[in-house]
Protein backbone atom coordinates (compact mmCIF):
# COMPACT_ATOMS: atom_id res chain seq x y z
CA UNK A 1 0.00 0.00 0.00
CA UNK A 2 1.29 3.46 -0.94
CA UNK A 3 2.42 5.59 1.98
CA UNK A 4 1.82 9.24 1.10
CA UNK A 5 4.38 12.00 1.43
CA UNK A 6 3.66 15.12 3.46
CA UNK A 7 4.96 18.43 2.15
CA UNK A 8 4.98 20.91 5.00
CA UNK A 9 4.74 24.47 3.67
CA UNK A 10 6.05 27.25 5.89
CA UNK A 11 7.42 30.57 4.56
CA UNK A 12 7.55 29.11 1.04
CA UNK A 13 4.02 29.55 -0.27
CA UNK A 14 4.78 28.73 -3.89
CA UNK A 15 4.98 25.86 -6.37
CA UNK A 16 7.89 27.02 -8.53
CA UNK A 17 11.42 26.51 -7.17
CA UNK A 18 10.16 24.64 -4.14
CA UNK A 19 12.77 21.95 -3.39
CA UNK A 20 10.67 20.19 -0.75
CA UNK A 21 7.71 19.91 -3.11
CA UNK A 22 9.95 18.69 -5.94
CA UNK A 23 11.54 16.00 -3.73
CA UNK A 24 8.13 14.78 -2.61
CA UNK A 25 6.87 14.59 -6.19
CA UNK A 26 9.99 12.67 -7.22
CA UNK A 27 9.34 10.12 -4.47
CA UNK A 28 6.37 9.06 -6.54
CA UNK A 29 3.70 8.69 -3.87
CA UNK A 30 0.53 10.77 -3.46
CA UNK A 31 0.98 14.00 -1.54
CA UNK A 32 -0.56 15.62 1.50
CA UNK A 33 0.18 19.34 1.29
CA UNK A 34 0.14 20.88 4.76
CA UNK A 35 0.32 24.32 6.33
CA UNK A 36 0.45 24.62 10.13
CA UNK A 37 -0.42 27.86 11.92
CA UNK A 38 1.82 27.49 14.95
CA UNK A 39 1.54 30.24 17.55
CA UNK A 40 1.97 27.89 20.50
CA UNK A 41 5.40 26.23 20.31
CA UNK A 42 7.88 27.70 22.82
CA UNK A 43 9.56 30.83 21.50
CA UNK A 44 7.50 31.09 18.32
CA UNK A 45 6.53 34.72 17.79
CA UNK A 46 2.85 35.25 16.89
CA UNK A 47 2.33 37.13 13.64
CA UNK A 48 1.43 40.79 13.56
CA UNK A 49 -1.86 42.03 12.19
CA UNK A 50 -0.66 42.99 8.70
CA UNK A 51 1.23 39.72 8.34
CA UNK A 52 -1.86 37.74 9.28
CA UNK A 53 -3.82 39.55 6.56
CA UNK A 54 -1.19 38.66 3.97
CA UNK A 55 -0.95 35.06 5.13
CA UNK A 56 -4.70 34.54 4.73
CA UNK A 57 -4.70 35.68 1.13
CA UNK A 58 -1.47 33.92 0.23
CA UNK A 59 -2.77 30.62 1.58
CA UNK A 60 -6.02 31.07 -0.34
CA UNK A 61 -4.04 31.72 -3.51
CA UNK A 62 -1.82 28.69 -2.97
CA UNK A 63 -4.84 26.47 -2.43
CA UNK A 64 -6.37 27.73 -5.69
CA UNK A 65 -3.19 26.89 -7.59
CA UNK A 66 -3.04 23.43 -6.03
CA UNK A 67 -6.65 22.73 -6.91
CA UNK A 68 -5.87 23.55 -10.53
CA UNK A 69 -3.31 20.73 -10.38
CA UNK A 70 -5.43 18.11 -8.65
CA UNK A 71 -4.56 18.71 -4.99
CA UNK A 72 -5.71 20.75 -2.01
CA UNK A 73 -4.02 22.45 0.91
CA UNK A 74 -4.55 20.93 4.35
CA UNK A 75 -4.71 23.51 7.14
CA UNK A 76 -4.02 22.62 10.75
CA UNK A 77 -3.48 24.81 13.81
CA UNK A 78 -1.42 24.10 16.92
CA UNK A 79 2.13 23.23 18.01
CA UNK A 80 3.80 22.12 14.80
CA UNK A 81 5.63 19.08 16.18
CA UNK A 82 2.42 17.63 17.58
CA UNK A 83 0.32 18.52 14.52
CA UNK A 84 2.74 17.00 12.01
CA UNK A 85 3.26 13.84 14.03
CA UNK A 86 -0.52 13.36 14.36
CA UNK A 87 -0.97 13.73 10.61
CA UNK A 88 1.85 11.28 9.91
CA UNK A 89 0.12 8.72 12.11
CA UNK A 90 -3.40 9.34 10.82
CA UNK A 91 -2.34 9.20 7.16
CA UNK A 92 0.28 6.44 7.56
CA UNK A 93 2.68 8.78 5.81
CA UNK A 94 6.02 7.41 4.73
CA UNK A 95 7.89 10.69 4.33
CA UNK A 96 7.84 14.35 5.34
CA UNK A 97 9.57 17.10 3.37
CA UNK A 98 10.09 20.77 4.19
CA UNK A 99 12.29 23.75 3.37
CA UNK A 100 14.50 24.88 6.22
CA UNK A 101 13.84 27.69 8.69
CA UNK A 102 16.61 29.60 10.47
CA UNK A 103 15.17 31.14 13.64
CA UNK A 104 16.21 29.49 16.91
CA UNK A 105 12.78 28.27 18.13
CA UNK A 106 11.85 27.08 14.64
CA UNK A 107 15.07 25.10 14.30
CA UNK A 108 14.41 23.43 17.65
CA UNK A 109 10.95 22.34 16.52
CA UNK A 110 12.27 21.04 13.22
CA UNK A 111 15.20 19.18 14.76
CA UNK A 112 13.02 17.43 17.34
CA UNK A 113 10.47 16.47 14.71
CA UNK A 114 13.08 15.17 12.31
CA UNK A 115 14.76 13.05 14.97
CA UNK A 116 11.49 11.65 16.31
CA UNK A 117 10.04 10.72 12.93
CA UNK A 118 13.25 9.06 11.76
CA UNK A 119 13.27 6.90 14.87
CA UNK A 120 9.82 5.72 13.80
CA UNK A 121 11.03 4.80 10.33
CA UNK A 122 9.60 7.84 8.52
CA UNK A 123 11.75 9.42 5.83
CA UNK A 124 12.42 13.10 6.59
CA UNK A 125 14.33 15.55 4.44
CA UNK A 126 14.82 19.31 4.59
CA UNK A 127 16.04 21.62 1.85
CA UNK A 128 17.46 25.08 1.19
CA UNK A 129 14.56 27.03 -0.27
CA UNK A 130 14.56 30.43 1.42
CA UNK A 131 18.13 31.74 1.26
CA UNK A 132 20.80 31.93 -1.42
CA UNK A 133 23.50 30.78 1.00
CA UNK A 134 23.01 28.61 4.08
CA UNK A 135 24.12 30.57 7.17
CA UNK A 136 26.63 27.97 8.36
CA UNK A 137 28.43 27.94 4.99
CA UNK A 138 29.52 31.60 5.14
CA UNK A 139 32.46 31.95 7.52
CA UNK A 140 35.35 34.29 8.20
CA UNK A 141 38.91 33.11 7.70
CA UNK A 142 38.92 32.23 11.42
CA UNK A 143 35.84 30.06 10.96
CA UNK A 144 33.45 32.41 12.78
CA UNK A 145 30.36 34.26 11.59
CA UNK A 146 30.50 37.74 10.09
CA UNK A 147 29.48 40.98 11.81
CA UNK A 148 30.21 43.39 8.93
CA UNK A 149 28.28 43.29 5.67
CA UNK A 150 30.93 43.99 3.03
CA UNK A 151 33.25 41.07 3.89
CA UNK A 152 30.18 38.88 4.45
CA UNK A 153 28.87 39.57 0.97
CA UNK A 154 32.30 39.18 -0.56
CA UNK A 155 32.53 35.74 1.06
CA UNK A 156 29.07 34.84 -0.28
CA UNK A 157 30.05 35.81 -3.81
CA UNK A 158 33.17 33.65 -3.55
CA UNK A 159 30.99 30.58 -2.93
CA UNK A 160 29.42 28.60 -5.79
CA UNK A 161 26.70 30.63 -7.50
CA UNK A 162 23.12 30.20 -6.26
CA UNK A 163 21.49 27.15 -7.79
CA UNK A 164 19.23 27.37 -10.82
CA UNK A 165 15.53 27.60 -9.81
CA UNK A 166 13.40 24.49 -10.10
CA UNK A 167 10.45 24.65 -12.53
CA UNK A 168 6.85 24.74 -11.42
CA UNK A 169 5.21 21.30 -11.45
CA UNK A 170 2.40 20.94 -13.97
CA UNK A 171 0.56 18.38 -11.87
CA UNK A 172 0.51 17.56 -8.17
CA UNK A 173 -0.79 14.12 -7.24
CA UNK A 174 -2.74 14.82 -4.07
CA UNK A 175 -4.08 12.05 -1.83
CA UNK A 176 -7.60 11.26 -2.98
CA UNK A 177 -9.94 12.35 -0.22
CA UNK A 178 -7.04 14.20 1.37
CA UNK A 179 -6.96 14.76 5.12
CA UNK A 180 -9.22 16.73 7.42
CA UNK A 181 -8.51 20.44 7.18
CA UNK A 182 -9.42 23.53 9.15
CA UNK A 183 -11.33 26.28 7.40
CA UNK A 184 -9.11 29.23 6.58
CA UNK A 185 -11.90 31.66 7.48
CA UNK A 186 -12.16 30.07 10.93
CA UNK A 187 -8.57 31.04 11.70
CA UNK A 188 -9.60 34.68 12.05
CA UNK A 189 -6.54 36.08 10.28
CA UNK A 190 -8.49 38.93 8.70
CA UNK A 191 -9.49 42.01 10.73
CA UNK A 192 -13.24 42.24 11.29
CA UNK A 193 -14.20 44.74 13.99
CA UNK A 194 -12.93 47.12 12.80
CA UNK A 195 -11.83 46.13 9.30
CA UNK A 196 -8.72 48.29 8.95
CA UNK A 197 -7.33 46.48 5.89
CA UNK A 198 -8.87 48.51 3.06
CA UNK A 199 -5.52 50.14 2.32
CA UNK A 200 -3.82 46.76 2.17
CA UNK A 201 -6.47 45.49 -0.24
CA UNK A 202 -6.01 48.57 -2.43
CA UNK A 203 -2.23 48.16 -2.47
CA UNK A 204 -1.45 44.45 -2.66
CA UNK A 205 -2.41 41.20 -4.34
CA UNK A 206 -0.79 38.36 -2.38
CA UNK A 207 0.06 35.05 -4.04
CA UNK A 208 2.65 33.41 -6.26
CA UNK A 209 1.19 34.55 -9.58
CA UNK A 210 1.16 38.20 -8.47
CA UNK A 211 4.71 37.85 -7.13
CA UNK A 212 6.00 36.60 -10.48
CA UNK A 213 4.22 39.42 -12.31
CA UNK A 214 5.74 42.00 -10.00
CA UNK A 215 9.22 40.57 -10.51
CA UNK A 216 8.84 40.84 -14.30
CA UNK A 217 7.47 44.38 -14.03
CA UNK A 218 10.39 45.45 -11.88
CA UNK A 219 13.00 43.89 -14.14
CA UNK A 220 11.41 45.29 -17.30
CA UNK A 221 10.47 48.77 -16.08
CA UNK A 222 12.44 49.75 -12.97
CA UNK A 223 15.73 47.87 -12.70
CA UNK A 224 17.65 50.15 -15.05
CA UNK A 225 16.83 53.14 -12.84
CA UNK A 226 17.23 51.32 -9.53
CA UNK A 227 20.75 52.48 -8.64
CA UNK A 228 19.87 56.12 -9.38
CA UNK A 229 16.38 56.38 -7.91
CA UNK A 230 16.14 53.69 -5.23
CA UNK A 231 16.43 56.21 -2.37
CA UNK A 232 13.69 58.51 -3.67
CA UNK A 233 10.40 57.45 -2.08
CA UNK A 234 8.26 59.10 -4.79
CA UNK A 235 10.21 57.59 -7.70
CA UNK A 236 8.58 54.15 -7.64
CA UNK A 237 11.92 52.51 -8.42
CA UNK A 238 11.97 49.90 -5.65
CA UNK A 239 11.11 46.27 -6.33
CA UNK A 240 8.22 45.86 -3.83
CA UNK A 241 9.34 42.24 -3.58
CA UNK A 242 10.01 42.23 0.16
CA UNK A 243 6.63 40.73 1.20
CA UNK A 244 6.89 38.27 -1.69
CA UNK A 245 10.25 37.06 -0.41
CA UNK A 246 9.11 37.13 3.21
CA UNK A 247 6.25 34.72 2.44
CA UNK A 248 8.22 32.74 -0.11
CA UNK A 249 5.82 33.46 -2.97
CA UNK A 250 8.94 33.85 -5.07
CA UNK A 251 12.31 32.37 -4.17
CA UNK A 252 15.54 34.36 -3.85
CA UNK A 253 17.06 32.00 -6.42
CA UNK A 254 14.44 33.02 -8.96
CA UNK A 255 14.98 36.71 -8.18
CA UNK A 256 18.74 36.31 -8.41
CA UNK A 257 18.88 34.47 -11.73
CA UNK A 258 16.23 36.56 -13.48
CA UNK A 259 17.95 39.74 -12.31
CA UNK A 260 21.31 38.54 -13.61
CA UNK A 261 19.71 37.70 -16.95
CA UNK A 262 18.13 41.15 -17.10
CA UNK A 263 21.41 42.94 -16.37
CA UNK A 264 22.05 46.12 -14.32
CA UNK A 265 21.57 44.16 -11.11
CA UNK A 266 24.67 44.90 -9.04
CA UNK A 267 23.17 47.22 -6.41
CA UNK A 268 19.86 45.37 -6.33
CA UNK A 269 21.61 42.03 -5.86
CA UNK A 270 23.50 43.50 -2.90
CA UNK A 271 20.10 44.24 -1.34
CA UNK A 272 19.39 40.52 -1.57
CA UNK A 273 22.74 40.16 0.15
CA UNK A 274 21.61 42.44 3.00
CA UNK A 275 18.61 40.15 3.45
CA UNK A 276 21.00 37.19 3.62
CA UNK A 277 23.12 39.06 6.18
CA UNK A 278 20.08 39.58 8.41
CA UNK A 279 19.29 35.85 8.41
CA UNK A 280 22.97 35.00 8.90
CA UNK A 281 22.93 37.20 12.00
CA UNK A 282 19.69 35.74 13.37
CA UNK A 283 20.98 32.21 12.87
CA UNK A 284 23.94 32.98 15.13
CA UNK A 285 22.02 35.30 17.51
CA UNK A 286 18.44 34.02 17.91
CA UNK A 287 17.53 36.71 20.48
CA UNK A 288 17.83 39.45 17.85
CA UNK A 289 14.37 40.92 18.53
CA UNK A 290 14.86 41.30 22.27
CA UNK A 291 18.57 41.72 23.06
CA UNK A 292 21.23 44.13 21.88
CA UNK A 293 23.58 42.36 19.51
CA UNK A 294 26.39 44.53 20.90
CA UNK A 295 26.10 43.98 24.68
CA UNK A 296 27.75 47.30 25.52
CA UNK A 297 24.49 48.92 24.42
CA UNK A 298 22.79 47.44 27.45
CA UNK A 299 24.20 50.53 29.17
CA UNK A 300 22.28 52.96 26.93
CA UNK A 301 20.43 55.33 29.31
CA UNK A 302 16.90 55.15 27.89
CA UNK A 303 14.77 57.77 29.64
CA UNK A 304 11.31 56.98 30.95
CA UNK A 305 8.99 56.20 28.05
CA UNK A 306 6.74 59.10 27.07
CA UNK A 307 3.57 57.35 25.81
CA UNK A 308 2.27 60.43 23.99
CA UNK A 309 5.51 60.62 21.98
CA UNK A 310 5.32 56.95 21.02
CA UNK A 311 1.67 57.32 19.99
CA UNK A 312 2.43 60.44 17.93
CA UNK A 313 5.19 58.57 16.09
CA UNK A 314 2.98 55.53 15.48
CA UNK A 315 0.21 57.62 13.95
CA UNK A 316 2.39 60.01 11.97
CA UNK A 317 1.70 63.05 14.15
CA UNK A 318 5.24 64.16 15.04
CA UNK A 319 5.20 67.39 13.01
CA UNK A 320 8.24 66.15 11.03
CA UNK A 321 6.96 65.83 7.44
CA UNK A 322 9.07 62.94 6.14
CA UNK A 323 8.58 60.90 9.31
CA UNK A 324 4.84 61.50 9.36
CA UNK A 325 4.48 60.66 5.68
CA UNK A 326 6.27 57.36 6.18
CA UNK A 327 4.31 56.36 9.25
CA UNK A 328 1.01 57.12 7.50
CA UNK A 329 2.08 55.16 4.44
CA UNK A 330 2.83 52.27 6.77
CA UNK A 331 -0.53 52.47 8.54
CA UNK A 332 -2.44 52.65 5.27
CA UNK A 333 -0.54 50.13 3.11
CA UNK A 334 1.47 47.89 5.45
CA UNK A 335 4.63 49.11 3.75
CA UNK A 336 7.13 51.95 3.92
CA UNK A 337 9.91 52.94 1.53
CA UNK A 338 13.25 51.73 2.89
CA UNK A 339 14.95 55.14 3.02
CA UNK A 340 11.99 56.50 4.96
CA UNK A 341 12.06 53.48 7.28
CA UNK A 342 15.59 54.43 8.28
CA UNK A 343 14.63 58.05 8.87
CA UNK A 344 11.50 57.19 10.88
CA UNK A 345 13.41 54.65 12.96
CA UNK A 346 16.26 57.05 13.63
CA UNK A 347 13.78 59.71 14.74
CA UNK A 348 12.16 57.35 17.24
CA UNK A 349 15.42 56.11 18.73
CA UNK A 350 17.66 59.17 18.51
CA UNK A 351 15.30 62.12 18.69
CA UNK A 352 12.53 60.74 20.88
CA UNK A 353 15.01 58.49 22.73
CA UNK A 354 12.57 55.58 22.74
CA UNK A 355 13.99 52.04 22.94
CA UNK A 356 14.37 50.48 19.46
CA UNK A 357 12.38 47.47 20.67
CA UNK A 358 9.20 49.60 20.84
CA UNK A 359 9.66 50.54 17.21
CA UNK A 360 10.45 46.99 16.20
CA UNK A 361 7.23 45.81 17.83
CA UNK A 362 5.19 48.40 15.94
CA UNK A 363 6.74 47.49 12.60
CA UNK A 364 6.20 43.80 13.41
CA UNK A 365 2.49 44.47 13.79
CA UNK A 366 2.02 46.82 10.83
CA UNK A 367 4.42 45.67 8.08
CA UNK A 368 3.30 43.03 5.59
CA UNK A 369 6.97 42.09 5.07
CA UNK A 370 8.05 41.84 8.73
CA UNK A 371 10.02 38.69 9.45
CA UNK A 372 12.00 37.56 12.47
CA UNK A 373 15.36 38.40 10.90
CA UNK A 374 15.09 41.56 8.83
CA UNK A 375 12.80 43.53 11.11
CA UNK A 376 14.89 43.42 14.31
CA UNK A 377 18.17 43.34 12.37
CA UNK A 378 17.43 46.65 10.65
CA UNK A 379 16.12 48.26 13.83
CA UNK A 380 19.34 47.33 15.62
CA UNK A 381 21.36 48.68 12.70
CA UNK A 382 19.64 52.06 12.95
CA UNK A 383 19.89 52.11 16.74
CA UNK A 384 23.62 51.37 16.61
CA UNK A 385 23.34 48.23 18.74
CA UNK A 386 23.49 45.76 15.85
CA UNK A 387 25.79 44.38 13.19
CA UNK A 388 27.76 46.65 10.88
CA UNK A 389 26.47 49.72 12.72
CA UNK A 390 29.42 52.00 12.03
CA UNK A 391 29.27 54.81 12.73
CA UNK A 392 26.95 53.60 15.47
CA UNK A 393 26.17 57.19 16.44
CA UNK A 394 24.75 58.03 12.99
CA UNK A 395 21.69 60.26 13.38
CA UNK A 396 19.54 60.89 10.32
CA UNK A 397 18.39 64.49 10.09
CA UNK A 398 14.86 64.10 8.68
CA UNK A 399 14.82 67.61 7.23
CA UNK A 400 18.08 67.10 5.32
CA UNK A 401 16.94 63.66 4.23
CA UNK A 402 13.75 65.18 2.83
CA UNK A 403 15.68 67.86 0.91
CA UNK A 404 17.97 65.23 -0.56
CA UNK A 405 15.51 62.48 -1.45
CA UNK A 406 12.12 64.24 -1.73
CA UNK A 407 13.19 67.72 -2.75
CA UNK A 408 9.94 68.54 -4.54
CA UNK A 409 7.87 67.17 -1.64
CA UNK A 410 5.82 64.74 -3.78
CA UNK A 411 6.03 61.91 -1.24
CA UNK A 412 5.43 64.12 1.79
CA UNK A 413 2.43 65.85 0.20
CA UNK A 414 0.96 62.51 -0.81
CA UNK A 415 0.88 61.20 2.78
CA UNK A 416 1.12 64.21 5.12
CA UNK A 417 0.04 67.27 3.11
CA UNK A 418 -0.65 69.56 6.05
CA UNK A 419 2.91 69.14 7.32
CA UNK A 420 4.36 71.20 4.45
CA UNK A 421 2.04 74.17 4.84
CA UNK A 422 3.38 77.37 6.38
CA UNK A 423 0.92 76.91 9.23
CA UNK A 424 1.66 73.21 9.58
CA UNK A 425 2.27 71.54 12.95
CA UNK A 426 5.42 72.20 14.91
CA UNK A 427 7.84 69.29 15.41
CA UNK A 428 7.15 67.26 18.52
CA UNK A 429 10.73 67.83 19.72
CA UNK A 430 13.63 70.09 18.82
CA UNK A 431 15.80 68.14 16.40
CA UNK A 432 19.02 69.88 17.39
CA UNK A 433 18.58 69.50 21.13
CA UNK A 434 17.48 65.87 20.91
CA UNK A 435 20.45 65.11 18.67
CA UNK A 436 22.73 66.43 21.40
CA UNK A 437 20.93 64.26 23.97
CA UNK A 438 21.37 61.18 21.79
CA UNK A 439 25.08 61.84 21.30
CA UNK A 440 25.46 62.26 25.07
CA UNK A 441 23.75 58.90 25.58
CA UNK A 442 26.11 57.26 23.10
CA UNK A 443 29.06 58.80 24.92
CA UNK A 444 27.71 57.21 28.11
CA UNK A 445 27.72 53.83 26.34
CA UNK A 446 31.33 54.35 25.27
CA UNK A 447 32.42 55.26 28.80
CA UNK A 448 30.60 52.27 30.25
CA UNK A 449 32.27 49.95 27.74
CA UNK A 450 35.74 51.30 28.62
CA UNK A 451 35.13 50.84 32.32
MOGI-V843901 format. One record per run of one state. SS is the DSSP state (H for helix, E for strand, L for the rest). FROM is the first residue (numbers start at 0). LEN is the number of residues. Records with the same first field share a line. If there is no record, write none. Layout:
SS: FROM-LEN  FROM-LEN
//
This chain:
L: 0-4  9-9  27-3  37-11  67-5  77-2  91-3  99-4  119-3  127-7  137-11  158-15  174-9  187-10  203-4  229-12  246-5  262-3  284-10  299-7  314-6  333-4  351-4  366-7  383-14  405-4  415-1  420-10  450-1
E: 4-5  30-7  72-5  94-5  122-5  173-1
H: 18-9  48-19  79-12  103-16  134-3  148-10  183-4  197-6  207-22  241-5  251-11  265-19  294-5  306-8  320-13  337-14  355-11  373-10  397-8  409-6  416-4  430-20
//
